[in-house]
Each structure stands twice: as structure tokens, then as C-alpha cells.
Amino acid sequence: MTISRRQFCGALGTSLAVANSNLFADDSKPKPFRVIAYNIYKSKGWPSDRPLARRAVAKGQMAERLAMELALHDPDIVNFSESPNEEFTKDVAELMGMNHVRFPSGGSWPGTLLSKSKVIESQNAPTKGERPKDLFTRHWGRATVELAGYEPLIVHSAHLFPTPDPKIRLREIRAMIESMKSDLDAGKSMLLIGDMNHRPDTEEYAIWMDAGWVDTFAKVGKGEGLTFKADIPNSRIDYVMAAGPIAERIIESRPLYEGAFRLNINDEESYSLSDHLPQLAVFQ
């Protein structure tokens, strides 16, 4: 028996709704706030030349696969780097019952922010002055998210320049911090999430720390926290950073080296959802 895409999506949407209602169902305790940063490799599967990956893309199944895997972790906010077309990410948002914001790229790597809570406002690459053409060729965007019972949360979604030479990346970071300064100085709750394309032992990382950002994994994580690549991780370049009051409420931070996020190196037919692993952070 075969089913249509509409039937498949309907069944998946129902199962996601049930999963989301069952997770953390104990209302006697405040529900943790869960954030995922994920470079999704344009959602073509990795390695993208594997027959099963090609088949899933050809059959239009990748949005459902991505939504189902993410829903297992019950995220309140999800950030995508290297997004595919907007219709795809809107499908993921609809399946997960989340609001959708797209951050256009200066090149060909748009960003996406998904939020269970209302997004009050958003800005793409909110630099002070005109956006330099050679900066933010991946993406950077700012959004304000409404949180019931709390002050609004400011979320910066970012994917920085990837080359070994940090010159452009350092300019991007300094432009971002100049834009963030008034919010940082005011002590607002803020998140900075995405693929930063630098390791923790770099000048780029030190600048974030000096500006007042807290690396959630460095604060509460265990092990090395490697996020790239999805077969045998050897680099930590994906982050959830926090500032302001929310930075005092971090209880968990780890890469999701599991399920369909991870490539099974013992199976030559398998593929993972991306070449990166998602980075999860959980707040009280």
C-alpha cells in the first residue's frame, strides 16, 4: 500500500503533536527552555551522494525526517544554518508547530529561526550603518521572542565566514558586538546560536567571552563537545551562547551525537541529516 505525501505529512503532524504534548507532561514543575543550533547542510543529507540520501531528497521526505528527529528533543527554539529554500523550512516549522523567521544570506546560505513562542520582531544583519558586502555572506539575524512570564528574549542567529584565515570572521564578530553592545550593557537576556566556524582556542572565541557572552557548553558541558563532522567529530564550531539573566539558568549543553544526526561509520549505505551535529542547550 502506498500513501500520498499529504497523508504522510498528516500522520506525521499528528504524531509530532502527540510527542510534544507527552514530553515534560508533569505540570508541577516549570518546563525547561530548550534551544538547538544546527547547520543542516541545505538538508540534502550527508554524504549527499549516498543512494538513500538522494532517494529521500527526491521523494521530498527530508523536511519530515528533520522535523521528527528534532521533535524528539522538544525544542523551544531552533536555529538553522545553510537553509534550503524557504518552502522547505516553513514545512519543518509547520510540522513542529513553530513560528518561522528567515534571515537572507549575503551569499547562498540563508539562516532560519524557529520558535514555539511569538516572534515580536526580527532584523536581518542589523549592522550600525550600511552592511559591508564582504561580511555576513552566510547569515546573521536578530529576533525578539516573547516568553510568557519573562522579559522578551533577544536571539542572534549566525553563521560566520568559514576560511582558516580569521580576518573576515573577526570583522564580522566586531560588527556584531558593536550592534549588540546596548543590549549587553542593559543586561538583557540574550542568546547567540549557530555555526561560528571557529574553535574555543581562537581569538574569535576570546572576543565573545570578553564581550560578556557565556559559552553554555564550557559552563555545564562534559567532554570535548565536538560538533563537526557527524561521523567522527573533531572540532567544536557550533555554539549556544547566553548573556544576561538567562546565562545564570543553564543546566545542560551538549552536541546531539545520536539518532539520525549521527553517521554510522559501520554502514556504508547510511547517511546523517547533516555533516554537523546539532548543539543543544537547556535552561531552567
C-alpha positions in Angstrom: 0.0 0.0 0.0 1.3 3.5 -0.9 0.3 6.7 0.7 0.3 10.3 -0.6 2.6 13.0 0.7 -0.4 14.7 2.1 -1.4 11.6 4.1 2.2 11.1 5.2 2.5 14.7 6.4 -0.9 14.5 8.2 0.1 11.3 10.0 3.5 12.8 10.9 1.9 16.0 12.1 -0.4 14.1 14.4 2.5 12.0 15.8 4.6 15.2 16.4 1.7 16.8 18.3 1.3 13.8 20.5 5.1 13.6 21.1 5.2 17.3 22.0 2.2 17.0 24.4 3.7 14.0 26.2 7.2 15.3 26.6 7.7 17.1 30.0 4.0 16.4 30.8 4.4 16.9 34.5 2.9 20.4 35.0 4.0 20.5 38.7 7.5 21.6 37.6 8.4 24.5 35.3 9.2 23.2 31.8 12.9 23.7 30.8 13.6 26.0 27.9 15.4 24.1 25.2 17.5 25.6 22.3 19.1 23.8 19.3 21.7 25.3 16.9 22.0 23.2 13.7 23.8 23.6 10.4 21.6 21.5 8.2 23.8 21.3 5.1 20.9 22.5 2.9 19.1 19.4 4.1 20.5 17.2 1.3 21.8 14.5 3.7 25.4 13.7 4.3 27.2 12.3 2.4 24.7 13.6 -0.1 25.8 11.1 -2.8 24.5 8.1 -0.8 21.6 6.4 -2.7 19.3 6.6 0.4 20.0 10.3 0.8 19.3 11.0 -2.8 16.1 9.0 -2.6 14.9 10.9 0.5 15.5 14.2 -1.2 13.9 13.1 -4.5 10.8 11.9 -2.6 10.5 15.1 -0.7 11.0 13.4 2.7 13.7 15.4 4.3 11.5 18.0 6.0 9.6 15.3 7.7 12.7 13.4 8.7 14.3 16.6 10.1 11.2 17.6 12.0 10.7 14.2 13.5 14.3 14.0 14.7 14.3 17.5 16.2 10.9 16.9 17.9 12.4 14.1 20.0 14.3 16.9 21.9 11.2 19.1 22.3 13.0 22.4 21.4 11.5 25.8 22.1 13.9 27.5 19.6 15.8 26.0 16.7 18.4 27.8 14.5 19.3 26.5 11.1 22.5 27.5 9.2 22.7 26.7 5.5 19.0 26.5 5.0 17.5 25.3 1.7 14.5 27.0 0.1 12.1 28.9 2.3 9.2 26.5 1.5 11.2 23.6 3.0 11.9 25.4 6.3 8.3 26.6 6.5 7.3 22.9 6.1 9.5 22.0 9.1 8.1 24.9 11.1 4.5 23.8 10.4 5.2 20.2 11.3 6.8 21.2 14.6 4.1 23.8 15.4 6.7 26.6 15.4 6.9 30.2 14.1 9.3 30.8 11.2 11.7 33.6 10.5 14.1 33.6 7.6 17.4 35.5 7.5 18.5 36.1 3.9 22.2 35.4 3.2 24.7 37.7 1.6 25.6 34.7 -0.5 23.8 31.3 -0.8 23.5 30.2 2.8 20.3 31.6 4.4 19.5 31.3 8.1 16.3 30.2 9.8 14.9 30.7 13.2 12.0 28.6 14.5 10.3 29.5 17.8 7.4 28.0 19.7 6.8 31.4 21.2 5.7 34.5 19.2 8.5 36.4 17.4 7.8 40.1 18.2 10.2 41.5 15.7 13.3 40.5 13.6 16.1 42.2 11.6 18.5 40.8 9.1 22.2 41.7 9.6 21.4 44.7 11.9 24.7 46.4 11.5 25.3 50.0 12.5 25.5 51.7 9.1 25.4 50.0 5.7 26.2 46.3 5.6 29.6 45.7 4.1 29.3 43.4 1.0 32.1 41.1 2.1 30.6 40.5 5.6 27.8 38.1 6.6 27.9 36.2 3.3 26.5 33.3 5.3 23.9 34.9 7.7 23.3 36.9 10.8 19.9 38.0 12.1 18.4 39.3 15.3 14.9 38.4 16.7 13.0 39.2 19.8 10.9 36.3 21.2 8.0 36.7 23.6 8.3 34.5 26.7 5.3 34.1 29.0 6.1 35.4 32.5 9.5 36.8 31.5 11.1 39.7 29.7 11.4 39.2 25.9 14.4 37.2 24.9 16.8 38.5 22.2 18.1 35.8 19.9 21.0 36.3 17.5 21.2 33.6 14.8 24.5 33.5 13.0 26.8 31.6 10.6 30.2 33.1 10.3 32.8 33.1 7.5 34.4 29.7 7.2 38.0 30.1 6.0 41.1 29.2 8.1 42.2 32.9 7.8 40.1 34.6 10.5 40.4 38.1 9.1 36.8 38.4 7.8 35.3 36.4 10.6 36.9 38.8 13.1 35.4 41.8 11.3 32.0 40.1 11.4 32.3 39.5 15.2 33.3 43.0 15.9 30.5 44.4 13.9 28.1 42.1 15.7 29.3 43.1 19.1 29.0 46.8 18.3 25.4 46.1 17.3 24.8 44.1 20.5 26.5 46.4 22.9 23.5 48.4 24.1 21.6 45.2 24.9 24.6 43.6 26.6 25.2 46.8 28.7 21.5 46.8 29.6 21.8 43.2 31.0 19.0 41.8 28.7 18.6 38.0 28.3 20.2 37.1 25.0 21.2 34.0 23.0 23.8 33.8 20.3 23.3 30.5 18.4 24.8 29.0 15.2 27.8 27.8 13.3 30.6 30.2 14.3 33.3 28.4 12.2 35.9 28.8 15.0 37.1 26.7 17.8 37.2 27.7 21.5 41.0 28.2 21.4 40.9 31.2 19.0 41.0 34.9 19.1 37.4 35.0 17.8 36.1 33.0 20.8 38.1 35.2 23.2 36.3 38.3 21.8 32.9 36.8 22.5 33.9 36.0 26.1 35.4 39.5 26.7 32.1 41.0 25.5 30.2 39.2 28.2 28.9 36.1 26.4 28.8 32.8 28.2 29.6 29.6 26.3 26.9 27.2 27.6 28.9 24.1 26.9 32.0 25.4 28.6 29.9 26.2 31.7 28.0 22.9 32.1 29.0 20.5 29.3 31.1 17.3 29.7 33.8 16.0 27.4 35.0 18.0 24.4 31.7 18.9 22.9 32.7 18.3 19.3 30.1 19.2 16.7 31.8 18.6 13.3 31.8 16.2 11.5 28.8 13.9 12.0 30.8 10.7 11.5 33.9 11.2 13.7 33.7 14.7 15.2 37.0 16.6 15.6 36.0 20.2 16.0 33.8 22.3 18.2 32.5 25.1 16.0 28.7 25.2 16.7 27.6 27.1 19.8 24.7 28.2 22.0 26.0 31.2 23.9 24.0 33.2 26.5 24.1 36.6 28.2 22.2 38.4 30.9 19.9 36.6 33.4 19.3 33.6 31.1 23.0 32.8 31.3 22.6 32.0 35.0 20.0 29.4 34.3 22.0 27.0 32.1 21.5 23.3 33.2 22.6 21.3 30.2 24.6 21.8 27.0 25.8 19.0 24.6 26.1 18.1 20.9 23.5 15.6 19.8 25.7 12.7 18.6 22.8 10.3 18.3 19.9 9.1 16.1 19.7 10.4 12.5 22.0 13.3 13.4 25.0 10.9 13.6 26.5 9.0 10.7 27.0 5.3 11.3 30.6 4.7 10.0 30.0 0.9 10.1 27.2 1.1 7.5 28.3 2.2 4.0 24.7 2.8 3.0 23.8 5.1 5.8 23.7 8.9 5.9 23.1 11.6 8.5 20.9 14.6 8.3 23.9 16.9 8.0 27.7 17.0 8.2 27.3 18.9 11.5 25.8 17.8 14.8 23.2 19.9 16.5 24.2 21.7 19.7 21.5 21.6 22.4 21.3 23.9 25.4 18.7 23.7 28.2 17.8 26.4 30.6 15.8 26.4 33.8 
